[in-house]
Amino acid sequence: MLCAVARDMTMLVGIDWKALYLTSRSIDIIIIDLLPFDILRDGYFNVTVIETVLVDRATGHVYHIERRPSEQGRSVLVETGTGKDVVGQGWNVRTGVHEYGGSAALVHDGVAYFSNYSDGRIYVVSLGQEPQAITPADKPYRYANFDIHPRHPHLLASILEDHTVDTPATIVSSLCIVNTQTKSVHPLVSGADFYAQPKFSPDGKRLAWQQWSHPDMPWQGGQVFIGDVALEGDSVSVSNSVRIAGETGKVSAGYPTWANDSTLIFTSDHSGYSNPWKFEGGQASPIFSEAIKEDFAQPMWSLDMFPYSIVDSAGTQALWTAIKDGRDTFYVVDIEGKNPPQQIDTPYVAIRGLQTLSQADGQVVFCGQKVDESENIVQASLSDLQNGSFKLLKQPSTAVAFSKELVSHPRSIALTVPNDGSPLYVVLYGPRNPDYSGSNIPGERPPCVVNIHGGPTAHVEQGLDWKKQYFTTRGWAWLDVDYGGSSGYGRAYVERLDYHWGEVDVEDSILAAKFLSQEPYNLIDPKRVVIRGGSAGGFTTLAAISIASDPKFFAAAQSSYGISDLQKLEEFTHKFESHYLNKLLGGTSAEVPEVYKARSPIYHADSIVTPLLILQGELDKVVPKEQSEAIYQSIKERRGDVEYKLYPGEGHGWRQEVTMRDALERELGFFSRVLDISVIL
């Protein structure tokens, strides 16, 4: 039995407060009764994260890579059907290529090739055996994005990132061939700043790949190339290379793969939206007769992001994912262009790791999330997808089952920016707990967490996220803001942020909260809105309380590894993003120093009066800890309300269970203190 004491000292005895509804300042003390540590342990902290899905096309066996917070966040290659680890405790199947990694393993004919994070080398292993290194031990190299030569399976194409001189300006990227028999590495393609997705044609005679150079990011000016492959003994070379799609700074093309020996498939945003294209007969052309105003590819932050698979033996049909209203959906695409694309609605709103399982049977596997169910590895044919019939190869690993009645579902809302009429996309999760008996204050609206995604060229997925539910089951609303500059809504929406980072994102975030607190919505309490974000989202958070038009709007703020000094970010960040600011801010710090200073929260810390919690990883190379510590010290010296927590062993994002637990509990505790909401567990 639970008891709460209101400010008017009325005793509310005998009410079941299982909803944990952290309401208004009118309530001083709420004693809660919902096993919060269970929902944390099984819904967020100790559940493995499926990073990607792999298929051994020689055997048809399915594998996946999973990240385990309980094992210091290491990534493990697992045979999905048996649940057996392919590698033991001492191995971390992860790569640092482009810093964000991805595509760290490949399995062919029962043999796995993987990058080991601690030393960067490629290892080969069969299930039940010890891994053996196949790349040199004395080289500071990183490898990723492997592809097996179809006629000579001992030859492995790979990205090679050379850190011999380990500064952003001197790291060298290329494509290479790894000979798994002689355990040697040979150069293949070089000259660009970045490479991705090397793909041999089925006959092994041609190679396709994506490349781009500074100042572009891959989604700004990625280019697709093809070249002829020549083999002499164990020597492999590429000649007659030609760019077939993409244009520096104007059109992005990427994600190439071969449908058959003569047809290459890829994506291009030539129309303003990333749509399927093909190259055959020496000509590149869109597959759709009329462009669809949806993005059929996401920005390639990670190398294992791939939006489609070929689903027939002739290479005439593909299954594609696209982003529609902020959710992932499937399309069956006729590569020959004879039939219009056919959308398939499924309950999966976040889809990753789409792979062909069998072209002959039209079978695919993917990692899918529903709005009310954690990620699964799903097997289905095209007809299964259409009929809603799915085979689950791996289901969520939770020791305690939680009712779906506890889950708050996402509500997509399209707003309009008053000044220029631009759209503004947000997703709201309302407070939800079926046991909550209601507030004793007429007309009371909930406090709200405004969440700012990182990137900034990214968007927030709508699959079940227990972190959000941790707040909504406790009476908070949660608002995801896909501010101008977010992906998934076309190139023009992304380019709203060009030259205006720290302005458009900040004002959109404030506008979104204000709109939803007013007519016709009236969904949140404008006096109890807090803001949070990590990385680029942390920058927007800090900017919102320092340089915004209304820096006092938010009642509290939480920044995780957020950027406070843009010039320092430009100086010290890693190679992949070292020129990212050029377009976001309109030039380098040497070219527009006044912009860098005006948009850097560190130079406006004396304007911060909003209580601030700062969380930071000790080993972060993307946003070094000095950024967070500088703004902390600045506020602390003024005796402002600021807290700082440094997590040992963590980088850019949390991977360890102990960190994840502390960060989330610390955040809720901080917001509750600031809003005078006291909770006794």
C-alpha positions, 0 to 999 in steps of 0.5 A: 500500500502506498502513500503520497503527501501533497503540498496541502497536506491532504493524505492520499492513503490507499491509492495504487500508485504503480504508474510511478506518475511523477507529476507536478510540484504539487506533490512532494513525495511519491513512494513507488512500487513497480520493480524499477530495477527489473525493468532496467535490467531486462528492458535496457541494461542487460539485454544484448543489442543485435548490431547486424545480421550475416548470412553464409551464402554457401551454407545458408546459415544465419549469424549475427553480431551482438553487443553485450553490455554485461561483458564490457560492451564487447561485440560477439559473432553468434551462430543464430540457429544454435546460439553458440558464440563463434569466438570466445571471451577474449575477442571483440568482433568490432572495427574502428574504421571510420571510427564508427565501424560496422561490417566487422565480419563475414562468414563463407562456407562455415569459415568466419573472417572478422576484425578484432577491435583490440589490435585491428587485425583480421582473424579467421575461425571455424566454430569451435576452433581458435581464431588465427590472424591473417594480417600482419601484427606489426602494422597499425591497420584497421579493416572492414567491409569484407567481400569474398572473390566468387571464384577465388575464395581465399582472396578477400576485398577489404577497406584498409585504414592506415594509422601509421601517422595517426592524425586525421589529416594523415590517416590513409584509406584504401581498398586492399586484397587480403590473401588468406592463404599467404596471410598477406595484404596487397593494395587495390584502389587508392586516392580518395579520402574514404572507401566503402562497400567493395563488391565483386560481380558474381563472375568475379570480373568486375569490382564496384565500390563507393568512395568520397573525399573531403569536405563531403560526407558519404550522404553529401557527395558519395560516388559509385565506381566500377573497375575491371578485375585482373588476376595473375596468380595471387596478384589482383589489380583493378583497371579501367575504373570509372565513376558511374554515379554521384557528384561531389557536393551535389548528388550522393550515390552509394550502397552498390551491389551486383544483381547479376554479372551485367547489372549493378544496383545502387542508390542515388539522391539525384531526385532529391530523395535517395531512390534505387538506381541501376547501371547496365549497358554502360548507362546509369538510370533510375529504376522508378519511372517517377521518383518516390518522395521517400528515402530508400537509404539512410546516411552511412554512419556505420558500414553495416547499414545496407538498405536492400537485398536481391531476392531472385536468382536472375537478379530482377527483383529486390526487397528494399527498405524505405523511411516513410513518416519516420518509420521503416517499411518494405518495398518490392522493387522490379529492377527491370522497371516493368512494374511499379514498386509494391509497398509491404506493410509489416509491424516492423518499424525499425529494420536493420541488417537486411540480408538475402537468405535464398535467392531461389526461394526469395527468402530474407532475414533481418533484424526488426523492431516493433513499437511494442516489442524488442528486436528480433531476427526475422526470416521471411519470404516475400509472400510471408511478408505480404501475409504477415507470417514471420519466423523468429530466429532470435527473440528478445532475451528478457527474464521478466515479461512485461505487459505490452499495456505498459508500452507508450506508442509513438505518435508522429506529428508534422508541425510547421515552422512559422517563419518560413513554412518549413515542415518540422517532424516530431514523435511524441510518446505520452505517459502510460501505465494502466495502473495509474489512477489519475492526477488529483490536480484538474487539467494537469499535464505531464512533464516532458523530456525533449530528446535531441538525436545525434548526427546531426544527419540522422533521425530517431527510429520508432522501434521499442526503446526501453529508455523512453519507456523508463520515463513514460511509465513514470509519468513523463511524456517523451518528445523526439525531435527530427529537427531541420537537418534530420535524415529520412525526409529528403535531401532538402530537409537535410540541407535546412541545417547547412550553414545553420547548425546551432540555429535551426536545430535549436529553434526547432527543438524549442518550437516543437515543445512550445507547439505541443504545450499550446492549442490545439495540442495541450499535451505537455506542461510548458513549465516542466520541459527538460532537454537531453541529447548526446554528441551532436544532440548534446551540442544542440542541448547546450546551445538551447540553454546558452545561445537560443532565442529563449535560453531559459525555456527548458527547466533542466538539461542533460548533455552526454558527450556533447560538443561545447567548442566547435573550433576544438571539435574541428581541431581534434575530432577523427578523420571521418568527421574532420570536415563535416563542419564545413557545410554545417557552419559555412566554412572552416574556423579559419574562414568563418571564425566568428561563426564558430565562436558565436555557435560554441556554447563554451563562449556563452556559458555565462548565459547558462542558468538552466540546471545542467547534467553532463555525462562523458566517456573518458576515452571518447575520440569523437568529442574528447572529455576536455570539451565537457570539462571546459563547460563544466568548469565555466559554470562551476566557477559561477556557482551554477547548478551543474553536475559532471560524471566521467565514465572510465573505459567508455568512448563515444556512447555507452557500451557497459552495463554499469555505465548505462545503469548509472547514466539513466538513473542519474538523469532521472534523479537529476530531472526529478530534483530540479523539478522538485519531484522526490521519489523514494524507491 
